[in-house]
Amino acid sequence: MLRDMTIQDFTEELASRSPAPGGGSVAALSGALASALACMVFNLTVGRKDYNEYPERTRDSIDSGLVHARAHRDGFLDLMEKDVEAFMELMDAFKLPKTGEEEIRFRSGKISEGYKRALEIPLEVAESALRIFEYIETAARWGNKNAASDAGVAAILAQSAIEGAVLNVRINLASIKDEDYKAGISGKCEKLVAQGLSKKEEIIAVVNTKI
């Protein structure tokens, strides 16, 4: 399990000749790190003087942000594993026999399914990364000012997760023949990148007023 590796072991595996884990898993890890940083800011905020002086609605937003950021962190770690699983399933499809027309059709269908599965995981990473901007923004606006830069790094990592995941979507999408499907996914990817960039810049602007 990648999530159980030390940082040293993970980076050595990443640097090896093995094609997995690769960029998709790293994109998911970026999302997990962004979520973890948001958690840290929230944990450094709850119970402090400023927090206690906030209106109840603001405190509720902070408390909710901590819960959701923690859940997203775990979700990204699961997606990091699933990305490798999807890649290996695709590789297994390529190893299927192709000695007759029936085997060739079956193999072709499995490869097509594999490519779709291999892009659906990073697409989920990108969609989840866009959602965590809500909690990172709360951390940036209302979190401990001494940890404002950490909220900024979280925003940068969340956008890295989106853009990295989208690259992995697109490389798999290129091998799919269904043009309508490709157009729909491509449109989603463009929207995710643009929305994420807008949110990241907005958060960084907030952070820069606090440091």
C-alpha positions as a printed NumPy array, in Angstrom:
array([[  0.   ,   0.   ,   0.   ],
       [  1.457,   3.337,  -1.067],
       [ -0.12 ,   5.129,   1.88 ],
       [  1.83 ,   2.928,   4.301],
       [  5.236,   3.636,   2.739],
       [  7.771,   6.   ,   4.238],
       [  8.478,   9.124,   2.209],
       [ 11.889,   7.679,   1.366],
       [ 10.431,   4.384,   0.119],
       [  7.663,   6.095,  -1.847],
       [ 10.012,   8.452,  -3.653],
       [ 12.398,   5.6  ,  -4.435],
       [  9.534,   3.576,  -5.915],
       [  8.383,   6.647,  -7.823],
       [ 11.885,   7.152,  -9.226],
       [ 12.272,   3.521, -10.292],
       [ 11.72 ,   1.939, -13.714],
       [  8.234,   0.861, -12.636],
       [  5.558,   2.918, -14.469],
       [  3.322,   2.908, -11.391],
       [  3.   ,   4.812,  -9.152],
       [  3.302,   7.764, -11.469],
       [  1.87 ,  11.192, -12.075],
       [ -1.7  ,  10.187, -11.286],
       [ -0.805,   8.969,  -7.827],
       [  1.314,  12.06 ,  -7.224],
       [ -1.624,  14.285,  -8.217],
       [ -3.769,  12.463,  -5.653],
       [ -1.015,  12.822,  -3.072],
       [ -0.903,  16.558,  -3.777],
       [ -4.6  ,  16.69 ,  -2.955],
       [ -3.997,  14.772,   0.268],
       [ -1.212,  17.164,   1.262],
       [ -3.4  ,  20.186,   0.483],
       [ -6.15 ,  18.739,   2.645],
       [ -3.717,  17.955,   5.45 ],
       [ -2.389,  21.509,   5.436],
       [ -5.921,  22.866,   5.667],
       [ -6.47 ,  20.55 ,   8.645],
       [ -3.341,  21.893,  10.275],
       [ -4.513,  25.491,   9.922],
       [ -7.888,  24.592,  11.392],
       [ -6.293,  22.692,  14.28 ],
       [ -4.103,  25.707,  15.018],
       [ -7.228,  27.885,  15.074],
       [ -9.852,  25.994,  17.072],
       [ -9.928,  26.99 ,  20.73 ],
       [ -7.707,  30.043,  20.375],
       [ -8.755,  33.549,  21.446],
       [ -9.632,  34.742,  17.927],
       [-11.662,  31.602,  17.286],
       [-13.631,  32.052,  20.515],
       [-14.424,  35.635,  19.544],
       [-15.753,  34.732,  16.102],
       [-19.527,  34.622,  15.524],
       [-21.038,  31.17 ,  15.855],
       [-21.507,  30.905,  12.085],
       [-17.786,  31.43 ,  11.49 ],
       [-16.826,  28.919,  14.158],
       [-19.181,  26.415,  12.577],
       [-17.516,  26.968,   9.193],
       [-14.109,  26.324,  10.719],
       [-15.285,  23.192,  12.534],
       [-16.99 ,  21.898,   9.4  ],
       [-13.931,  22.71 ,   7.319],
       [-11.763,  20.583,   9.591],
       [-14.111,  17.613,   9.321],
       [-14.388,  17.836,   5.534],
       [-10.697,  18.483,   4.935],
       [ -9.831,  15.417,   7.008],
       [-12.285,  13.297,   5.019],
       [-10.862,  14.568,   1.723],
       [ -7.343,  13.764,   2.876],
       [ -8.339,  10.139,   3.381],
       [-10.236,  10.128,   0.106],
       [ -7.203,  11.314,  -1.836],
       [ -5.067,   8.589,  -0.292],
       [ -7.618,   6.021,  -1.462],
       [ -7.528,   7.517,  -4.953],
       [ -3.739,   7.32 ,  -4.943],
       [ -4.057,   3.535,  -4.562],
       [ -6.898,   3.269,  -7.071],
       [ -4.852,   5.079,  -9.703],
       [ -2.216,   2.34 ,  -9.58 ],
       [ -4.889,  -0.364,  -9.613],
       [ -6.517,   1.136, -12.711],
       [ -3.199,   1.332, -14.519],
       [ -2.385,  -2.283, -13.737],
       [ -5.834,  -3.375, -14.957],
       [ -5.146,  -1.595, -18.249],
       [ -1.773,  -3.317, -18.57 ],
       [ -3.453,  -6.673, -17.909],
       [ -5.897,  -5.963, -20.725],
       [ -3.02 ,  -5.548, -23.151],
       [ -1.723,  -8.982, -22.139],
       [ -4.94 , -10.76 , -23.137],
       [ -4.621, -13.258, -26.019],
       [ -5.392, -12.09 , -29.573],
       [ -5.133, -15.224, -31.685],
       [ -8.673, -15.176, -33.069],
       [-11.368, -12.658, -33.996],
       [-13.375, -13.302, -30.828],
       [-10.298, -12.896, -28.617],
       [ -9.327,  -9.745, -30.489],
       [-12.789,  -8.209, -29.967],
       [-12.783,  -9.164, -26.284],
       [ -9.275,  -7.771, -25.787],
       [-10.165,  -4.553, -27.604],
       [-13.226,  -4.091, -25.406],
       [-11.207,  -4.652, -22.242],
       [ -8.562,  -2.175, -23.364],
       [-11.239,   0.451, -24.047],
       [-12.759,  -0.189, -20.617],
       [ -9.271,   0.043, -19.11 ],
       [ -8.567,   3.42 , -20.637],
       [-11.873,   4.771, -19.354],
       [-11.197,   3.434, -15.869],
       [ -7.664,   4.85 , -15.986],
       [ -8.977,   8.344, -16.735],
       [-11.973,   8.226, -14.394],
       [ -9.731,   8.008, -11.325],
       [ -7.677,  11.149, -12.054],
       [-10.878,  12.912, -13.1  ],
       [-12.228,  12.153,  -9.641],
       [ -8.99 ,  13.499,  -8.162],
       [ -9.418,  16.767, -10.065],
       [-13.068,  17.113,  -9.055],
       [-12.232,  16.442,  -5.395],
       [ -9.352,  18.901,  -5.499],
       [-11.67 ,  21.62 ,  -6.765],
       [-14.039,  20.943,  -3.871],
       [-11.364,  21.368,  -1.206],
       [-10.775,  24.98 ,  -2.222],
       [-13.892,  25.82 ,  -0.209],
       [-12.228,  24.631,   2.988],
       [ -8.828,  26.064,   2.134],
       [-10.468,  29.448,   1.599],
       [-12.097,  29.215,   5.033],
       [ -8.698,  28.39 ,   6.514],
       [ -7.105,  31.347,   4.716],
       [ -9.783,  33.854,   5.737],
       [-10.468,  32.779,   9.307],
       [ -7.576,  30.573,  10.313],
       [ -4.666,  31.361,  12.591],
       [ -2.792,  34.221,  10.893],
       [  0.521,  32.63 ,  11.796],
       [ -0.424,  29.728,   9.524],
       [ -1.698,  31.847,   6.634],
       [  1.193,  30.785,   4.398],
       [  0.25 ,  27.151,   4.995],
       [ -3.231,  27.847,   3.628],
       [ -1.546,  29.394,   0.602],
       [  0.597,  26.327,   0.029],
       [ -2.551,  24.204,   0.35 ],
       [ -4.167,  26.219,  -2.445],
       [ -1.138,  25.802,  -4.679],
       [ -1.08 ,  22.054,  -4.038],
       [ -4.803,  21.758,  -4.742],
       [ -4.32 ,  23.399,  -8.135],
       [ -1.33 ,  21.14 ,  -8.783],
       [ -3.586,  18.175,  -8.022],
       [ -6.136,  19.419, -10.548],
       [ -3.694,  20.14 , -13.34 ],
       [ -1.656,  16.986, -12.73 ],
       [ -4.772,  14.842, -12.665],
       [ -6.091,  16.456, -15.849],
       [ -2.875,  15.607, -17.693],
       [ -3.437,  11.979, -16.732],
       [ -7.019,  12.164, -17.93 ],
       [ -5.941,  13.533, -21.282],
       [ -3.203,  11.003, -21.959],
       [ -5.709,   8.173, -21.515],
       [ -8.458,  10.027, -23.353],
       [ -6.291,  10.143, -26.466],
       [ -6.67 ,   6.355, -26.869],
       [-10.487,   6.356, -26.748],
       [-12.414,   6.346, -30.02 ],
       [-15.788,   7.622, -28.794],
       [-15.62 ,  11.26 , -29.922],
       [-18.7  ,  12.39 , -27.989],
       [-17.295,  10.886, -24.797],
       [-13.924,  12.532, -25.451],
       [-15.505,  15.931, -26.047],
       [-17.497,  15.73 , -22.818],
       [-14.487,  14.77 , -20.716],
       [-12.268,  17.39 , -22.373],
       [-14.827,  20.07 , -21.577],
       [-14.944,  18.984, -17.941],
       [-11.157,  19.122, -17.714],
       [-10.942,  22.633, -19.136],
       [-13.579,  23.837, -16.699],
       [-11.874,  22.191, -13.708],
       [ -8.513,  23.8  , -14.496],
       [-10.024,  27.247, -15.045],
       [-12.185,  27.146, -11.914],
       [ -9.315,  25.867,  -9.813],
       [ -6.957,  28.562, -11.058],
       [ -9.493,  31.244, -10.212],
       [ -9.976,  29.876,  -6.683],
       [ -6.244,  29.487,  -6.123],
       [ -5.557,  33.09 ,  -7.125],
       [ -8.387,  34.325,  -4.914],
       [ -6.997,  32.441,  -1.914],
       [ -3.431,  33.57 ,  -2.533],
       [ -4.682,  37.155,  -2.622],
       [ -6.287,  36.635,   0.815],
       [ -3.112,  35.035,   2.152],
       [ -0.992,  37.919,   0.93 ],
       [ -3.041,  40.345,   3.037],
       [ -2.138,  38.36 ,   6.146],
       [  1.609,  37.867,   5.757]])
